[in-house]
Amino acid sequence: MSKIEKIVKEMRKSPQNVRFSDLAALCSHYFGKPKNNGTSHHVYKTPWLGDPRVNIQKGKGGKAKAYQVKQVLAAIAKMEDIQDD
């Protein structure tokens, strides 16, 4: 199992306990570099308009925000569906 697969598995199991650095690495793997990395928000480009958006921000203690982890999981699922078609 690759590192990316391990991160996704952990995200699905416990979205409130994901390190921001792991979430950022996962987003970069699926969506490329963030458009505006200089601010507190990392916004990633997706091949669709609207939701699920990929906009992440570091929470307390270096953790990712749980609702953003869930949005990223939804975006990954949509990305995989697009690639399967």
Biopython code that builds the backbone (N, CA, C, O; Angstrom):
import numpy as np
from Bio.PDB.StructureBuilder import StructureBuilder

atoms = [
    (1, "MET", "N", (0.851, -1.179, 0.000)),
    (1, "MET", "CA", (0.000, 0.000, 0.000)),
    (1, "MET", "C", (0.897, 1.242, 0.000)),
    (1, "MET", "O", (1.818, 1.353, 0.809)),
    (2, "SER", "N", (0.617, 2.167, -0.911)),
    (2, "SER", "CA", (1.431, 3.379, -1.013)),
    (2, "SER", "C", (1.095, 4.361, 0.120)),
    (2, "SER", "O", (0.094, 4.208, 0.820)),
    (3, "LYS", "N", (1.946, 5.354, 0.275)),
    (3, "LYS", "CA", (1.732, 6.373, 1.310)),
    (3, "LYS", "C", (0.412, 7.110, 1.078)),
    (3, "LYS", "O", (-0.317, 7.393, 2.028)),
    (4, "ILE", "N", (0.106, 7.419, -0.181)),
    (4, "ILE", "CA", (-1.133, 8.125, -0.521)),
    (4, "ILE", "C", (-2.340, 7.275, -0.126)),
    (4, "ILE", "O", (-3.299, 7.786, 0.452)),
    (5, "GLU", "N", (-2.291, 5.990, -0.435)),
    (5, "GLU", "CA", (-3.397, 5.096, -0.082)),
    (5, "GLU", "C", (-3.569, 5.003, 1.427)),
    (5, "GLU", "O", (-4.694, 4.936, 1.921)),
    (6, "LYS", "N", (-2.468, 4.999, 2.159)),
    (6, "LYS", "CA", (-2.540, 4.956, 3.620)),
    (6, "LYS", "C", (-3.190, 6.225, 4.171)),
    (6, "LYS", "O", (-4.003, 6.162, 5.094)),
    (7, "ILE", "N", (-2.828, 7.376, 3.602)),
    (7, "ILE", "CA", (-3.408, 8.641, 4.059)),
    (7, "ILE", "C", (-4.913, 8.648, 3.799)),
    (7, "ILE", "O", (-5.687, 9.047, 4.668)),
    (8, "VAL", "N", (-5.332, 8.213, 2.620)),
    (8, "VAL", "CA", (-6.764, 8.183, 2.287)),
    (8, "VAL", "C", (-7.504, 7.255, 3.246)),
    (8, "VAL", "O", (-8.585, 7.595, 3.725)),
    (9, "LYS", "N", (-6.942, 6.107, 3.525)),
    (9, "LYS", "CA", (-7.565, 5.143, 4.444)),
    (9, "LYS", "C", (-7.736, 5.766, 5.830)),
    (9, "LYS", "O", (-8.797, 5.639, 6.443)),
    (10, "GLU", "N", (-6.696, 6.437, 6.323)),
    (10, "GLU", "CA", (-6.775, 7.089, 7.628)),
    (10, "GLU", "C", (-7.785, 8.238, 7.621)),
    (10, "GLU", "O", (-8.494, 8.452, 8.604)),
    (11, "MET", "N", (-7.846, 8.968, 6.519)),
    (11, "MET", "CA", (-8.800, 10.072, 6.412)),
    (11, "MET", "C", (-10.232, 9.557, 6.501)),
    (11, "MET", "O", (-11.070, 10.166, 7.166)),
    (12, "ARG", "N", (-10.513, 8.454, 5.843)),
    (12, "ARG", "CA", (-11.865, 7.884, 5.865)),
    (12, "ARG", "C", (-12.218, 7.364, 7.258)),
    (12, "ARG", "O", (-13.360, 7.469, 7.704)),
    (13, "LYS", "N", (-11.227, 6.807, 7.929)),
    (13, "LYS", "CA", (-11.455, 6.240, 9.252)),
    (13, "LYS", "C", (-11.648, 7.329, 10.308)),
    (13, "LYS", "O", (-12.495, 7.200, 11.192)),
    (14, "SER", "N", (-10.864, 8.396, 10.212)),
    (14, "SER", "CA", (-10.878, 9.426, 11.257)),
    (14, "SER", "C", (-10.590, 10.803, 10.659)),
    (14, "SER", "O", (-9.463, 11.287, 10.759)),
    (15, "PRO", "N", (-11.596, 11.453, 10.033)),
    (15, "PRO", "CA", (-11.361, 12.745, 9.374)),
    (15, "PRO", "C", (-10.950, 13.875, 10.317)),
    (15, "PRO", "O", (-10.372, 14.868, 9.874)),
    (16, "GLN", "N", (-11.238, 13.738, 11.588)),
    (16, "GLN", "CA", (-10.879, 14.790, 12.546)),
    (16, "GLN", "C", (-9.450, 14.661, 13.050)),
    (16, "GLN", "O", (-8.984, 15.506, 13.814)),
    (17, "ASN", "N", (-8.749, 13.610, 12.630)),
    (17, "ASN", "CA", (-7.403, 13.367, 13.148)),
    (17, "ASN", "C", (-6.389, 13.242, 12.006)),
    (17, "ASN", "O", (-5.576, 12.318, 11.988)),
    (18, "VAL", "N", (-6.444, 14.184, 11.051)),
    (18, "VAL", "CA", (-5.559, 14.159, 9.887)),
    (18, "VAL", "C", (-4.600, 15.348, 9.987)),
    (18, "VAL", "O", (-5.026, 16.482, 10.209)),
    (19, "ARG", "N", (-3.330, 15.082, 9.824)),
    (19, "ARG", "CA", (-2.361, 16.183, 9.820)),
    (19, "ARG", "C", (-2.546, 17.017, 8.556)),
    (19, "ARG", "O", (-2.795, 16.485, 7.475)),
    (20, "PHE", "N", (-2.421, 18.323, 8.711)),
    (20, "PHE", "CA", (-2.576, 19.226, 7.575)),
    (20, "PHE", "C", (-1.541, 18.931, 6.501)),
    (20, "PHE", "O", (-1.851, 18.991, 5.311)),
    (21, "SER", "N", (-0.329, 18.617, 6.898)),
    (21, "SER", "CA", (0.727, 18.337, 5.917)),
    (21, "SER", "C", (0.382, 17.106, 5.073)),
    (21, "SER", "O", (0.683, 17.071, 3.879)),
    (22, "ASP", "N", (-0.250, 16.094, 5.688)),
    (22, "ASP", "CA", (-0.678, 14.918, 4.933)),
    (22, "ASP", "C", (-1.798, 15.275, 3.952)),
    (22, "ASP", "O", (-1.800, 14.814, 2.810)),
    (23, "LEU", "N", (-2.739, 16.089, 4.399)),
    (23, "LEU", "CA", (-3.837, 16.501, 3.525)),
    (23, "LEU", "C", (-3.310, 17.324, 2.357)),
    (23, "LEU", "O", (-3.748, 17.134, 1.223)),
    (24, "ALA", "N", (-2.384, 18.225, 2.615)),
    (24, "ALA", "CA", (-1.798, 19.046, 1.548)),
    (24, "ALA", "C", (-1.044, 18.177, 0.544)),
    (24, "ALA", "O", (-1.126, 18.412, -0.661)),
    (25, "ALA", "N", (-0.314, 17.181, 1.027)),
    (25, "ALA", "CA", (0.420, 16.276, 0.136)),
    (25, "ALA", "C", (-0.547, 15.474, -0.727)),
    (25, "ALA", "O", (-0.301, 15.266, -1.915)),
    (26, "LEU", "N", (-1.626, 15.032, -0.138)),
    (26, "LEU", "CA", (-2.646, 14.276, -0.870)),
    (26, "LEU", "C", (-3.291, 15.143, -1.946)),
    (26, "LEU", "O", (-3.472, 14.698, -3.079)),
    (27, "CYS", "N", (-3.637, 16.374, -1.594)),
    (27, "CYS", "CA", (-4.248, 17.294, -2.568)),
    (27, "CYS", "C", (-3.277, 17.584, -3.710)),
    (27, "CYS", "O", (-3.688, 17.620, -4.870)),
    (28, "SER", "N", (-2.023, 17.786, -3.406)),
    (28, "SER", "CA", (-1.031, 18.032, -4.457)),
    (28, "SER", "C", (-0.893, 16.822, -5.369)),
    (28, "SER", "O", (-0.703, 16.976, -6.576)),
    (29, "HIS", "N", (-0.987, 15.627, -4.812)),
    (29, "HIS", "CA", (-0.901, 14.403, -5.615)),
    (29, "HIS", "C", (-2.058, 14.327, -6.615)),
    (29, "HIS", "O", (-1.846, 14.007, -7.785)),
    (30, "TYR", "N", (-3.270, 14.618, -6.164)),
    (30, "TYR", "CA", (-4.449, 14.489, -7.021)),
    (30, "TYR", "C", (-4.720, 15.712, -7.886)),
    (30, "TYR", "O", (-5.189, 15.573, -9.016)),
    (31, "PHE", "N", (-4.430, 16.913, -7.374)),
    (31, "PHE", "CA", (-4.868, 18.133, -8.047)),
    (31, "PHE", "C", (-3.737, 19.068, -8.468)),
    (31, "PHE", "O", (-4.003, 20.123, -9.045)),
    (32, "GLY", "N", (-2.501, 18.713, -8.197)),
    (32, "GLY", "CA", (-1.381, 19.571, -8.558)),
    (32, "GLY", "C", (-1.097, 20.598, -7.472)),
    (32, "GLY", "O", (-1.659, 20.540, -6.379)),
    (33, "LYS", "N", (-0.226, 21.527, -7.788)),
    (33, "LYS", "CA", (0.153, 22.555, -6.813)),
    (33, "LYS", "C", (-1.020, 23.487, -6.538)),
    (33, "LYS", "O", (-1.840, 23.731, -7.423)),
    (34, "PRO", "N", (-1.106, 24.014, -5.307)),
    (34, "PRO", "CA", (-2.188, 24.952, -4.990)),
    (34, "PRO", "C", (-2.013, 26.263, -5.752)),
    (34, "PRO", "O", (-0.898, 26.687, -6.055)),
    (35, "LYS", "N", (-3.161, 26.894, -6.054)),
    (35, "LYS", "CA", (-3.131, 28.153, -6.799)),
    (35, "LYS", "C", (-2.576, 29.294, -5.963)),
    (35, "LYS", "O", (-1.820, 30.121, -6.474)),
    (36, "ASN", "N", (-2.934, 29.354, -4.698)),
    (36, "ASN", "CA", (-2.442, 30.439, -3.851)),
    (36, "ASN", "C", (-1.953, 29.876, -2.523)),
    (36, "ASN", "O", (-2.681, 29.851, -1.530)),
    (37, "ASN", "N", (-0.727, 29.434, -2.532)),
    (37, "ASN", "CA", (-0.116, 28.813, -1.375)),
    (37, "ASN", "C", (0.427, 29.838, -0.383)),
    (37, "ASN", "O", (0.790, 29.457, 0.729)),
    (38, "GLY", "N", (0.496, 31.107, -0.733)),
    (38, "GLY", "CA", (1.084, 32.121, 0.125)),
    (38, "GLY", "C", (0.189, 32.571, 1.263)),
    (38, "GLY", "O", (0.656, 33.236, 2.188)),
    (39, "THR", "N", (-1.089, 32.223, 1.214)),
    (39, "THR", "CA", (-2.018, 32.626, 2.257)),
    (39, "THR", "C", (-2.292, 31.451, 3.186)),
    (39, "THR", "O", (-1.683, 30.389, 3.057)),
    (40, "SER", "N", (-3.206, 31.651, 4.114)),
    (40, "SER", "CA", (-3.540, 30.552, 5.028)),
    (40, "SER", "C", (-4.365, 29.474, 4.335)),
    (40, "SER", "O", (-4.447, 28.349, 4.827)),
    (41, "HIS", "N", (-4.971, 29.800, 3.208)),
    (41, "HIS", "CA", (-5.767, 28.833, 2.449)),
    (41, "HIS", "C", (-4.950, 28.276, 1.288)),
    (41, "HIS", "O", (-4.235, 29.009, 0.605)),
    (42, "HIS", "N", (-5.068, 26.985, 1.080)),
    (42, "HIS", "CA", (-4.474, 26.338, -0.088)),
    (42, "HIS", "C", (-5.633, 25.950, -0.988)),
    (42, "HIS", "O", (-6.443, 25.100, -0.617)),
    (43, "VAL", "N", (-5.727, 26.558, -2.168)),
    (43, "VAL", "CA", (-6.827, 26.320, -3.091)),
    (43, "VAL", "C", (-6.280, 25.550, -4.283)),
    (43, "VAL", "O", (-5.322, 25.978, -4.927)),
    (44, "TYR", "N", (-6.899, 24.409, -4.569)),
    (44, "TYR", "CA", (-6.446, 23.538, -5.651)),
    (44, "TYR", "C", (-7.433, 23.593, -6.804)),
    (44, "TYR", "O", (-8.642, 23.696, -6.601)),
    (45, "LYS", "N", (-6.901, 23.524, -8.014)),
    (45, "LYS", "CA", (-7.725, 23.568, -9.219)),
    (45, "LYS", "C", (-8.308, 22.183, -9.482)),
    (45, "LYS", "O", (-7.607, 21.175, -9.396)),
    (46, "THR", "N", (-9.597, 22.150, -9.802)),
    (46, "THR", "CA", (-10.270, 20.907, -10.160)),
    (46, "THR", "C", (-10.795, 21.021, -11.587)),
    (46, "THR", "O", (-11.004, 22.130, -12.077)),
    (47, "PRO", "N", (-11.012, 19.888, -12.263)),
    (47, "PRO", "CA", (-11.494, 19.941, -13.641)),
    (47, "PRO", "C", (-12.997, 20.219, -13.754)),
    (47, "PRO", "O", (-13.554, 20.139, -14.849)),
    (48, "TRP", "N", (-13.649, 20.539, -12.659)),
    (48, "TRP", "CA", (-15.076, 20.856, -12.672)),
    (48, "TRP", "C", (-15.303, 22.174, -11.955)),
    (48, "TRP", "O", (-14.445, 22.649, -11.211)),
    (49, "LEU", "N", (-16.462, 22.754, -12.189)),
    (49, "LEU", "CA", (-16.843, 23.990, -11.494)),
    (49, "LEU", "C", (-17.686, 23.631, -10.275)),
    (49, "LEU", "O", (-18.419, 22.643, -10.295)),
    (50, "GLY", "N", (-17.588, 24.406, -9.247)),
    (50, "GLY", "CA", (-18.431, 24.211, -8.071)),
    (50, "GLY", "C", (-17.944, 23.123, -7.143)),
    (50, "GLY", "O", (-16.763, 22.778, -7.105)),
    (51, "ASP", "N", (-18.901, 22.592, -6.391)),
    (51, "ASP", "CA", (-18.582, 21.601, -5.357)),
    (51, "ASP", "C", (-18.334, 20.231, -5.956)),
    (51, "ASP", "O", (-18.890, 19.937, -7.014)),
    (52, "PRO", "N", (-17.546, 19.390, -5.351)),
    (52, "PRO", "CA", (-16.779, 19.679, -4.140)),
    (52, "PRO", "C", (-15.535, 20.506, -4.459)),
    (52, "PRO", "O", (-14.754, 20.183, -5.355)),
    (53, "ARG", "N", (-15.386, 21.570, -3.702)),
    (53, "ARG", "CA", (-14.218, 22.432, -3.859)),
    (53, "ARG", "C", (-13.050, 21.856, -3.061)),
    (53, "ARG", "O", (-13.240, 21.095, -2.112)),
    (54, "VAL", "N", (-11.862, 22.228, -3.460)),
    (54, "VAL", "CA", (-10.680, 21.778, -2.726)),
    (54, "VAL", "C", (-9.966, 23.030, -2.226)),
    (54, "VAL", "O", (-9.124, 23.613, -2.909)),
    (55, "ASN", "N", (-10.334, 23.419, -1.013)),
    (55, "ASN", "CA", (-9.814, 24.611, -0.361)),
    (55, "ASN", "C", (-9.526, 24.205, 1.072)),
    (55, "ASN", "O", (-10.452, 23.994, 1.854)),
    (56, "ILE", "N", (-8.256, 24.093, 1.424)),
    (56, "ILE", "CA", (-7.926, 23.606, 2.758)),
    (56, "ILE", "C", (-7.195, 24.678, 3.560)),
    (56, "ILE", "O", (-6.569, 25.585, 3.010)),
    (57, "GLN", "N", (-7.298, 24.541, 4.876)),
    (57, "GLN", "CA", (-6.708, 25.508, 5.788)),
    (57, "GLN", "C", (-6.283, 24.767, 7.047)),
    (57, "GLN", "O", (-6.990, 23.876, 7.519)),
    (58, "LYS", "N", (-5.141, 25.132, 7.583)),
    (58, "LYS", "CA", (-4.623, 24.475, 8.785)),
    (58, "LYS", "C", (-5.485, 24.825, 9.983)),
    (58, "LYS", "O", (-5.823, 25.988, 10.203)),
    (59, "GLY", "N", (-5.834, 23.811, 10.751)),
    (59, "GLY", "CA", (-6.601, 24.000, 11.977)),
    (59, "GLY", "C", (-5.682, 24.057, 13.186)),
    (59, "GLY", "O", (-4.483, 24.302, 13.057)),
    (60, "LYS", "N", (-6.247, 23.832, 14.343)),
    (60, "LYS", "CA", (-5.484, 23.882, 15.591)),
    (60, "LYS", "C", (-4.554, 22.682, 15.700)),
    (60, "LYS", "O", (-4.912, 21.570, 15.311)),
    (61, "GLY", "N", (-3.382, 22.910, 16.221)),
    (61, "GLY", "CA", (-2.441, 21.834, 16.476)),
    (61, "GLY", "C", (-1.872, 21.177, 15.230)),
    (61, "GLY", "O", (-1.418, 20.035, 15.287)),
    (62, "GLY", "N", (-1.888, 21.878, 14.111)),
    (62, "GLY", "CA", (-1.333, 21.319, 12.882)),
    (62, "GLY", "C", (-2.238, 20.311, 12.194)),
    (62, "GLY", "O", (-1.832, 19.644, 11.242)),
    (63, "LYS", "N", (-3.460, 20.207, 12.678)),
    (63, "LYS", "CA", (-4.417, 19.267, 12.098)),
    (63, "LYS", "C", (-5.215, 19.952, 10.985)),
    (63, "LYS", "O", (-5.342, 21.176, 10.949)),
    (64, "ALA", "N", (-5.744, 19.131, 10.086)),
    (64, "ALA", "CA", (-6.648, 19.629, 9.054)),
    (64, "ALA", "C", (-8.048, 19.729, 9.659)),
    (64, "ALA", "O", (-8.373, 19.020, 10.612)),
    (65, "LYS", "N", (-8.858, 20.599, 9.109)),
    (65, "LYS", "CA", (-10.237, 20.727, 9.573)),
    (65, "LYS", "C", (-11.055, 19.563, 9.016)),
    (65, "LYS", "O", (-10.977, 19.252, 7.828)),
    (66, "ALA", "N", (-11.843, 18.920, 9.888)),
    (66, "ALA", "CA", (-12.556, 17.691, 9.529)),
    (66, "ALA", "C", (-13.494, 17.893, 8.340)),
    (66, "ALA", "O", (-13.567, 17.029, 7.466)),
    (67, "TYR", "N", (-14.218, 19.026, 8.290)),
    (67, "TYR", "CA", (-15.143, 19.229, 7.181)),
    (67, "TYR", "C", (-14.389, 19.381, 5.859)),
    (67, "TYR", "O", (-14.903, 18.997, 4.809)),
    (68, "GLN", "N", (-13.184, 19.932, 5.902)),
    (68, "GLN", "CA", (-12.387, 20.055, 4.685)),
    (68, "GLN", "C", (-11.825, 18.695, 4.261)),
    (68, "GLN", "O", (-11.690, 18.427, 3.067)),
    (69, "VAL", "N", (-11.502, 17.851, 5.217)),
    (69, "VAL", "CA", (-11.051, 16.490, 4.903)),
    (69, "VAL", "C", (-12.174, 15.766, 4.155)),
    (69, "VAL", "O", (-11.921, 15.090, 3.158)),
    (70, "LYS", "N", (-13.404, 15.906, 4.631)),
    (70, "LYS", "CA", (-14.550, 15.263, 3.971)),
    (70, "LYS", "C", (-14.764, 15.818, 2.563)),
    (70, "LYS", "O", (-15.106, 15.066, 1.650)),
    (71, "GLN", "N", (-14.566, 17.125, 2.378)),
    (71, "GLN", "CA", (-14.687, 17.722, 1.048)),
    (71, "GLN", "C", (-13.614, 17.174, 0.116)),
    (71, "GLN", "O", (-13.890, 16.905, -1.054)),
    (72, "VAL", "N", (-12.405, 17.006, 0.614)),
    (72, "VAL", "CA", (-11.316, 16.465, -0.205)),
    (72, "VAL", "C", (-11.620, 15.017, -0.584)),
    (72, "VAL", "O", (-11.384, 14.619, -1.725)),
    (73, "LEU", "N", (-12.135, 14.233, 0.347)),
    (73, "LEU", "CA", (-12.500, 12.852, 0.033)),
    (73, "LEU", "C", (-13.565, 12.802, -1.065)),
    (73, "LEU", "O", (-13.497, 11.959, -1.959)),
    (74, "ALA", "N", (-14.551, 13.707, -0.997)),
    (74, "ALA", "CA", (-15.585, 13.767, -2.033)),
    (74, "ALA", "C", (-14.980, 14.167, -3.375)),
    (74, "ALA", "O", (-15.364, 13.632, -4.415)),
    (75, "ALA", "N", (-14.043, 15.099, -3.354)),
    (75, "ALA", "CA", (-13.395, 15.543, -4.593)),
    (75, "ALA", "C", (-12.548, 14.422, -5.194)),
    (75, "ALA", "O", (-12.516, 14.262, -6.414)),
    (76, "ILE", "N", (-11.871, 13.654, -4.362)),
    (76, "ILE", "CA", (-11.074, 12.530, -4.851)),
    (76, "ILE", "C", (-11.983, 11.483, -5.487)),
    (76, "ILE", "O", (-11.663, 10.935, -6.542)),
    (77, "ALA", "N", (-13.110, 11.208, -4.848)),
    (77, "ALA", "CA", (-14.063, 10.242, -5.405)),
    (77, "ALA", "C", (-14.571, 10.714, -6.766)),
    (77, "ALA", "O", (-14.691, 9.922, -7.700)),
    (78, "LYS", "N", (-14.866, 11.999, -6.871)),
    (78, "LYS", "CA", (-15.331, 12.547, -8.147)),
    (78, "LYS", "C", (-14.223, 12.476, -9.196)),
    (78, "LYS", "O", (-14.481, 12.151, -10.355)),
    (79, "MET", "N", (-13.010, 12.775, -8.796)),
    (79, "MET", "CA", (-11.864, 12.721, -9.712)),
    (79, "MET", "C", (-11.668, 11.288, -10.233)),
    (79, "MET", "O", (-11.425, 11.082, -11.422)),
    (80, "GLU", "N", (-11.778, 10.310, -9.336)),
    (80, "GLU", "CA", (-11.626, 8.920, -9.744)),
    (80, "GLU", "C", (-12.751, 8.490, -10.680)),
    (80, "GLU", "O", (-12.517, 7.717, -11.609)),
    (81, "ASP", "N", (-13.982, 8.986, -10.444)),
    (81, "ASP", "CA", (-15.097, 8.683, -11.350)),
    (81, "ASP", "C", (-14.847, 9.254, -12.730)),
    (81, "ASP", "O", (-15.132, 8.600, -13.734)),
    (82, "ILE", "N", (-14.317, 10.467, -12.792)),
    (82, "ILE", "CA", (-14.011, 11.109, -14.074)),
    (82, "ILE", "C", (-12.947, 10.306, -14.813)),
    (82, "ILE", "O", (-13.049, 10.100, -16.022)),
    (83, "GLN", "N", (-11.932, 9.856, -14.093)),
    (83, "GLN", "CA", (-10.846, 9.093, -14.718)),
    (83, "GLN", "C", (-11.317, 7.720, -15.205)),
    (83, "GLN", "O", (-10.791, 7.198, -16.188)),
    (84, "ASP", "N", (-12.310, 7.130, -14.517)),
    (84, "ASP", "CA", (-12.826, 5.825, -14.908)),
    (84, "ASP", "C", (-13.683, 5.889, -16.179)),
    (84, "ASP", "O", (-13.805, 4.903, -16.905)),
    (85, "ASP", "N", (-14.267, 7.051, -16.433)),
    (85, "ASP", "CA", (-15.142, 7.194, -17.619)),
    (85, "ASP", "C", (-14.404, 7.283, -18.900)),
    (85, "ASP", "O", (-15.019, 7.404, -19.959)),
]
sb = StructureBuilder()
sb.init_structure("model")
sb.init_model(0)
sb.init_chain("A")
sb.init_seg("    ")
for serial, (resi, resn, name, xyz) in enumerate(atoms, 1):
    if name == "N":
        sb.init_residue(resn, " ", resi, " ")
    sb.init_atom(name, np.array(xyz, "f"), 0.0, 1.0, " ", f" {name:<3s}", serial, name[0])
structure = sb.get_structure()
